[in-house]
Structures are given as structure tokens and as C-alpha cells.
Amino acid sequence: MANTPLRMLRLLSLLQNCRNWSGPELSERLEVSPRTLRRDIDRLRELGYPVHATPGAHGGYRLEAGTALPPLLLDGEEAVAIAISLRTAAGGTVADIEETSVRALAKLEQVLPGHLRRRVNALQNYTVPLIANGPTVDPEVLTLLAQGCRDRERLRFAYSTREGAESNRHVEPYRLVNVARKWYLMCWDLKREDWRTFRVDRLTSPYATGERFKPRELPSDDIATYVAESITSSLARYRALVTLHAPVSVVAERIRPRDGILTVVDDKTCMLRTAADSLQWLALTIGMFDIEFEVHEPPELKEYVLELSARLGRAVAAPAEPAPPVPW
């Protein structure tokens, strides 16, 4: 890569995308010698980018936090995503960030090319957000958790359950997920030796321990669905598993997000996992899909559907006597 300015931009982009790079990895990516790489690193430092170098076999280069914010490299898609996120943040679930978001958005839109600004405006003008009250989280806490996920660094924090029970947790963080306007941390709980999901607004005094961890195999390829399902199951008295005799595309048009999680069985059948505190509510929800179905669990729901079917059958059976006149 002979063009020095383009090479430095590429180097900066690589440093921003990953926390740690070894010298040989960067040299290979940029197709330059180690000596040229060191010169480019020195040039970035002169421009105000705090690139830290660690010697040794396990050393490398990393972009550290500095005393000032140097320019960031964003491609078109990243710039649009940030602009939309800033606009949404004005009514979002992160506490005390609305005014800051507006200021940052004004600066970003000032330098956006015209075609990108039109994309941002079109998406914002024709998107209607769902307004709902919900808990907010401290942006510093959210940032710390996200950094723990990125850097594979163990965290400690205090946690309070819905019932008010408090405990101290030592975890390996993996993902932050936003479900129904609430933030959740999906992580490996070291004491319980299992995957756990924690609501971020119930989490206090988090801090990074400095301990790095080797990533484990995730419990699912679809983390958002996994977290949504674990939340639904943990909050409800009854957990139901139902086969629906219709393509998942058909059922998806009739189901609401809070009604449960759909998985494909084949091109004519899908599976619904759902939960609720009421058997009546479960039966009503499933019945309103207007699709043939089979209840697999729980046993209580099977019994209730049988009783409901018998009751409905009696309701339309031929009456033994004429119905009394209805007064108007």
C-alpha cells in the first residue's frame, strides 16, 4: 500500500475496530514492513491519536483514551446509524442523554453529505416510535458493560431482583440486548456456572475487575431471541410449548412480540414458546391465532383447553327449551 495518507487512514480504521493488534497482524493487513508500520504509528501519535505499544510476545498496539477526542473514521452506513441513534435517544431509555444527543446530532448532520442527510431525514420522518414509559439506565453504566463485552473482561456488580432480593455477582459479559424498552446484560455467572440475564436498571456499582476471560460458546446463535425467551419464562407462572400448523410467515403476521417466540419446524409447521401467569390468557392468546394447534406443555394448559372445548361445545348445542324472550 504505497499511498501513505490512505495507508494511515486504513491503519486508524483497524485500530478503531479492535482493541488489540499485534505488529505482524497490522503489517500483514497493510502490506507494509514493521519499520513502515512504526513510522505510521508515530505519525498518528503526532496527530493526537494515543496509540499505545506493548512490547513482548503478547504485546501489540492499542488505541487508548486521550485527553481530547481526535477525529473518528466513519463510513456512510456507520454515520447514518449514529445519526438515527442520536435522534432516537431523545426519547430513549438512557437517562439524562437527550440534550447531549441533540448537540451531537447537530454537529454530525452539519458534516453529513447531502445524500446521507436525506437518508437520515427520510427514515426519521416516516418512522413512528412507540412511546412508552420504562426504566432508564445510566449511560456510564451501559458504556462500562459494553466495554466489558468488547474487551472480554470480567465484571462485578450488585443486583436486586424484582422481589427485592440483593446479591453480588461476578460475571463474564457477552451481550447487551434491548427488549421492550429495557436493557439486559447476557453473561456467564461464575458462581452459578450458568448463563444469566440481568436487567441493567437493577444493577448497581458495576466495575471491571481487570480479569480477561476466554470466550465460551454462546447458548444460541440468536441472542436477542434467547434473551427475550429467558425473560418471558422467568417472569411467568406457566410456560407453554405449542405446535402451530401453519408456516411461520403466516403466524408471524398474527403474533405480537409479547405473545412468545416462534421457531420453524418445517415449511408448514412452527413451534411457539410462550408464558403467562394465567391459563385462561394462554388459551385465549393461542386460540385467537385462528390456526390448528397442539399443546405439548404444561399439563395444566392441556386440561384447561379440554374443559374450555367442552364448555364451548355445550354453548352451541341445541337447547332443550326455547330461549326466553329478551326484553328491549
C-alpha positions as CSV (number, residue, x, y, z in Angstrom):
1,M,0.0,0.0,0.0
2,A,2.2,2.8,-1.3
3,N,-0.2,5.8,-0.7
4,T,0.8,7.0,2.8
5,P,-2.3,9.0,3.6
6,L,-4.6,6.2,2.6
7,R,-2.5,3.7,4.5
8,M,-2.7,5.8,7.6
9,L,-6.4,6.0,7.3
10,R,-6.6,2.3,6.9
11,L,-4.4,1.8,10.0
12,L,-6.6,4.2,12.0
13,S,-9.7,2.3,10.9
14,L,-8.1,-1.0,12.0
15,L,-7.1,0.4,15.4
16,Q,-10.6,1.7,16.0
17,N,-12.3,-1.6,15.1
18,C,-10.3,-3.8,17.5
19,R,-8.8,-3.2,20.9
20,N,-5.5,-5.1,20.4
21,W,-3.5,-5.7,17.3
22,S,-0.1,-7.4,17.1
23,G,2.6,-5.8,15.0
24,P,2.7,-8.7,12.5
25,E,-1.1,-8.7,12.1
26,L,-1.1,-4.9,11.3
27,S,1.9,-5.2,8.9
28,E,0.2,-8.1,7.1
29,R,-3.1,-6.2,6.8
30,L,-1.5,-3.1,5.5
31,E,1.1,-4.9,3.4
32,V,4.0,-2.9,4.8
33,S,7.2,-3.7,6.7
34,P,7.4,-3.5,10.5
35,R,9.6,-0.4,10.1
36,T,7.0,1.4,8.0
37,L,4.3,0.4,10.5
38,R,6.2,2.0,13.3
39,R,6.6,5.2,11.3
40,D,2.8,5.4,10.6
41,I,2.1,4.8,14.3
42,D,4.4,7.7,15.2
43,R,2.5,9.9,12.6
44,L,-0.8,9.0,14.2
45,R,0.5,10.0,17.6
46,E,1.7,13.4,16.2
47,L,-1.9,13.9,15.0
48,G,-3.3,13.3,18.5
49,Y,-4.2,9.7,18.4
50,P,-3.0,8.0,21.6
51,V,-1.7,4.7,20.2
52,H,-0.1,2.6,23.0
53,A,2.5,-0.1,22.2
54,T,3.2,-3.1,24.5
55,P,6.5,-5.0,23.9
56,G,6.9,-8.7,24.1
57,A,5.5,-11.8,22.6
58,H,2.0,-11.0,23.8
59,G,2.3,-7.3,23.1
60,G,0.9,-5.1,20.4
61,Y,-0.8,-1.8,19.6
62,R,-4.0,-0.4,21.0
63,L,-5.8,2.9,20.7
64,E,-6.1,4.4,24.2
65,A,-8.4,7.1,25.5
66,G,-6.7,10.5,25.3
67,T,-7.2,13.9,26.8
68,A,-9.1,15.1,23.7
69,L,-11.3,13.4,21.2
70,P,-9.5,13.1,17.8
71,P,-11.5,12.7,14.5
72,L,-13.1,9.3,14.1
73,L,-13.4,7.5,10.8
74,L,-16.9,6.6,9.9
75,D,-18.2,5.1,6.6
76,G,-21.6,6.1,5.2
77,E,-23.5,3.3,6.9
78,E,-21.9,4.0,10.3
79,A,-22.7,7.7,10.0
80,V,-26.4,7.1,9.2
81,A,-26.7,4.6,12.1
82,I,-25.2,7.1,14.5
83,A,-27.5,9.9,13.3
84,I,-30.6,7.7,13.7
85,S,-29.5,6.5,17.1
86,L,-28.9,10.1,18.3
87,R,-32.3,11.2,17.1
88,T,-33.9,8.2,18.8
89,A,-32.0,8.8,22.0
90,A,-34.0,12.0,22.7
91,G,-36.9,9.8,23.7
92,G,-35.0,6.7,24.6
93,T,-34.2,4.6,27.7
94,V,-30.8,6.0,28.6
95,A,-31.0,8.6,31.4
96,D,-30.1,12.3,31.0
97,I,-28.8,11.9,27.5
98,E,-31.5,13.8,25.5
99,E,-29.8,17.2,25.4
100,T,-26.4,15.8,24.7
101,S,-27.8,13.7,21.9
102,V,-29.3,16.8,20.2
103,R,-25.9,18.7,20.4
104,A,-24.0,15.7,19.0
105,L,-26.6,15.2,16.2
106,A,-26.3,18.9,15.2
107,K,-22.6,18.5,14.8
108,L,-22.9,15.3,12.8
109,E,-25.6,16.4,10.4
110,Q,-23.6,19.6,9.7
111,V,-20.9,17.5,8.0
112,L,-23.0,14.7,6.5
113,P,-23.0,14.6,2.7
114,G,-26.3,15.5,1.2
115,H,-27.3,12.0,0.1
116,L,-26.7,10.6,3.6
117,R,-28.6,13.5,5.2
118,R,-31.6,12.7,3.0
119,R,-31.5,9.1,4.1
120,V,-31.5,10.1,7.8
121,N,-34.3,12.5,7.3
122,A,-36.5,10.1,5.3
123,L,-36.1,7.3,7.9
124,Q,-36.8,9.6,10.8
125,N,-39.8,11.4,9.2
126,Y,-41.6,8.2,8.2
127,T,-40.8,6.2,11.3
128,V,-43.3,6.4,14.2
129,P,-41.7,5.4,17.6
130,L,-43.7,3.5,20.2
131,I,-44.0,5.9,23.1
132,A,-43.9,4.0,26.4
133,N,-42.8,4.7,30.0
134,G,-40.0,2.5,31.1
135,P,-36.9,2.4,33.4
136,T,-33.9,4.4,32.3
137,V,-30.2,3.4,32.7
138,D,-27.1,5.4,33.5
139,P,-25.1,5.9,30.2
140,E,-21.9,5.4,32.1
141,V,-23.1,2.0,33.3
142,L,-24.2,1.0,29.9
143,T,-20.8,2.0,28.4
144,L,-18.9,0.1,31.1
145,L,-20.9,-3.1,30.4
146,A,-20.4,-2.7,26.7
147,Q,-16.7,-2.3,27.1
148,G,-16.6,-5.4,29.3
149,C,-18.3,-7.3,26.4
150,R,-15.9,-5.9,23.9
151,D,-12.7,-6.4,25.9
152,R,-13.7,-9.9,27.4
153,E,-13.2,-8.5,30.9
154,R,-14.9,-9.9,33.9
155,L,-17.3,-7.6,35.9
156,R,-18.6,-7.4,39.4
157,F,-21.8,-5.6,40.5
158,A,-24.7,-5.7,43.0
159,Y,-28.0,-6.9,41.7
160,S,-31.6,-6.6,43.0
161,T,-34.3,-8.9,41.8
162,R,-38.0,-8.0,41.2
163,E,-38.8,-9.3,44.7
164,G,-36.0,-7.1,46.2
165,A,-33.5,-9.8,47.0
166,E,-30.0,-8.5,46.7
167,S,-26.8,-10.3,45.7
168,N,-23.3,-9.7,44.5
169,R,-22.4,-11.0,41.0
170,H,-19.2,-12.0,39.3
171,V,-19.7,-12.4,35.6
172,E,-18.3,-12.7,32.1
173,P,-20.3,-10.3,30.0
174,Y,-21.2,-11.2,26.4
175,R,-24.1,-9.1,25.0
176,L,-26.3,-6.1,25.8
177,V,-29.8,-6.6,24.5
178,N,-32.7,-4.1,24.4
179,V,-36.1,-5.8,24.8
180,A,-39.4,-3.9,25.3
181,R,-37.6,-0.7,26.1
182,K,-35.5,-2.3,28.8
183,W,-31.8,-3.1,28.7
184,Y,-30.5,-6.6,29.6
185,L,-27.0,-8.0,30.1
186,M,-26.5,-11.5,28.9
187,C,-23.5,-13.1,30.7
188,W,-21.9,-16.2,32.2
189,D,-22.4,-16.2,36.0
190,L,-19.2,-17.6,37.5
191,K,-20.6,-18.6,40.9
192,R,-23.7,-20.3,39.4
193,E,-21.8,-21.7,36.5
194,D,-24.6,-20.9,34.0
195,W,-25.9,-18.3,31.6
196,R,-27.8,-15.5,33.3
197,T,-29.7,-12.4,32.1
198,F,-29.8,-9.3,34.3
199,R,-31.8,-6.1,33.9
200,V,-29.4,-3.2,33.7
201,D,-31.6,-0.8,35.7
202,R,-31.5,-3.2,38.7
203,L,-27.7,-3.4,38.6
204,T,-25.6,-1.1,40.8
205,S,-21.9,-0.3,41.4
206,P,-20.5,-2.2,38.4
207,Y,-16.8,-2.3,37.9
208,A,-14.3,-4.0,35.7
209,T,-12.0,-6.4,37.5
210,G,-9.1,-6.4,35.1
211,E,-9.5,-10.2,34.6
212,R,-9.7,-11.3,31.0
213,F,-11.6,-14.4,30.0
214,K,-11.6,-16.9,27.1
215,P,-15.0,-16.7,25.2
216,R,-17.4,-19.6,25.8
217,E,-19.7,-21.0,23.1
218,L,-22.9,-18.9,23.2
219,P,-26.1,-20.7,24.2
220,S,-27.8,-19.6,20.9
221,D,-27.0,-18.2,17.5
222,D,-29.9,-15.7,18.0
223,I,-29.0,-13.9,21.3
224,A,-31.9,-11.5,21.0
225,T,-34.4,-14.3,20.8
226,Y,-32.6,-16.2,23.6
227,V,-32.8,-13.2,26.0
228,A,-36.4,-12.5,25.1
229,E,-37.4,-16.1,25.8
230,S,-35.5,-16.3,29.1
231,I,-37.1,-13.0,30.3
232,T,-40.6,-14.3,29.3
233,S,-40.1,-17.6,31.0
234,S,-38.6,-16.2,34.2
235,L,-41.5,-13.8,34.9
236,A,-44.4,-16.1,34.3
237,R,-46.1,-18.9,36.3
238,Y,-46.9,-21.1,33.2
239,R,-44.5,-21.9,30.3
240,A,-46.2,-23.3,27.2
241,L,-44.9,-25.2,24.2
242,V,-47.4,-25.3,21.3
243,T,-47.2,-26.6,17.7
244,L,-49.0,-24.4,15.2
245,H,-50.0,-26.0,11.9
246,A,-49.2,-23.1,9.6
247,P,-46.0,-21.6,8.1
248,V,-44.0,-19.4,10.4
249,S,-44.5,-16.5,7.9
250,V,-48.3,-16.8,8.4
251,V,-48.2,-17.0,12.2
252,A,-45.7,-14.1,12.4
253,E,-48.4,-11.8,10.8
254,R,-50.8,-12.6,13.7
255,I,-48.5,-12.7,16.7
256,R,-47.3,-9.8,18.8
257,P,-43.8,-9.7,20.2
258,R,-45.0,-10.3,23.8
259,D,-47.0,-13.4,22.7
260,G,-43.9,-15.6,22.5
261,I,-41.1,-16.9,20.4
262,L,-41.6,-18.7,17.1
263,T,-39.3,-21.3,15.6
264,V,-39.6,-23.1,12.3
265,V,-40.3,-26.8,12.3
266,D,-40.9,-27.2,8.6
267,D,-42.5,-25.3,5.7
268,K,-46.0,-26.0,7.1
269,T,-45.4,-26.0,10.8
270,C,-43.8,-23.9,13.5
271,M,-43.3,-24.0,17.3
272,L,-44.5,-21.4,19.8
273,R,-42.8,-20.9,23.2
274,T,-44.8,-18.6,25.4
275,A,-45.5,-17.9,29.0
276,A,-48.1,-16.2,31.2
277,D,-49.5,-16.2,34.8
278,S,-52.9,-17.2,33.6
279,L,-54.1,-20.4,31.8
280,Q,-57.1,-18.5,30.5
281,W,-54.8,-15.9,29.0
282,L,-52.6,-18.6,27.3
283,A,-55.6,-20.4,25.8
284,L,-57.2,-17.1,24.6
285,T,-53.9,-15.9,23.0
286,I,-53.3,-19.2,21.2
287,G,-56.9,-19.6,20.1
288,M,-57.0,-16.1,18.6
289,F,-54.4,-17.0,16.1
290,D,-57.2,-19.0,14.3
291,I,-54.8,-21.8,13.5
292,E,-54.9,-25.5,14.2
293,F,-52.6,-26.2,17.2
294,E,-51.4,-28.9,19.6
295,V,-50.5,-28.2,23.2
296,H,-47.4,-30.1,24.4
297,E,-46.9,-28.4,27.8
298,P,-47.7,-27.6,30.5
299,P,-50.2,-30.3,31.6
300,E,-52.4,-27.7,33.2
301,L,-52.9,-26.0,29.9
302,K,-53.9,-29.2,28.2
303,E,-56.6,-29.8,30.8
304,Y,-57.9,-26.3,30.6
305,V,-58.1,-26.4,26.8
306,L,-60.1,-29.7,27.1
307,E,-62.5,-28.1,29.7
308,L,-62.9,-25.0,27.5
309,S,-63.6,-27.0,24.4
310,A,-66.4,-28.9,26.2
311,R,-67.8,-25.7,27.6
312,L,-67.9,-24.1,24.1
313,G,-69.5,-27.2,22.7
314,R,-72.3,-27.1,25.3
315,A,-72.8,-23.4,24.5
316,V,-73.8,-24.1,20.9
317,A,-75.7,-27.4,21.5
318,A,-79.4,-27.5,20.6
319,P,-81.3,-26.1,23.7
320,A,-83.8,-28.4,25.4
321,E,-86.3,-25.5,25.6
322,P,-86.8,-22.3,23.6
323,A,-84.8,-19.4,24.9
324,P,-86.8,-16.8,26.9
325,P,-87.7,-13.6,25.2
326,V,-85.2,-10.8,25.6
327,P,-86.7,-7.5,26.9
328,W,-85.7,-4.4,24.9
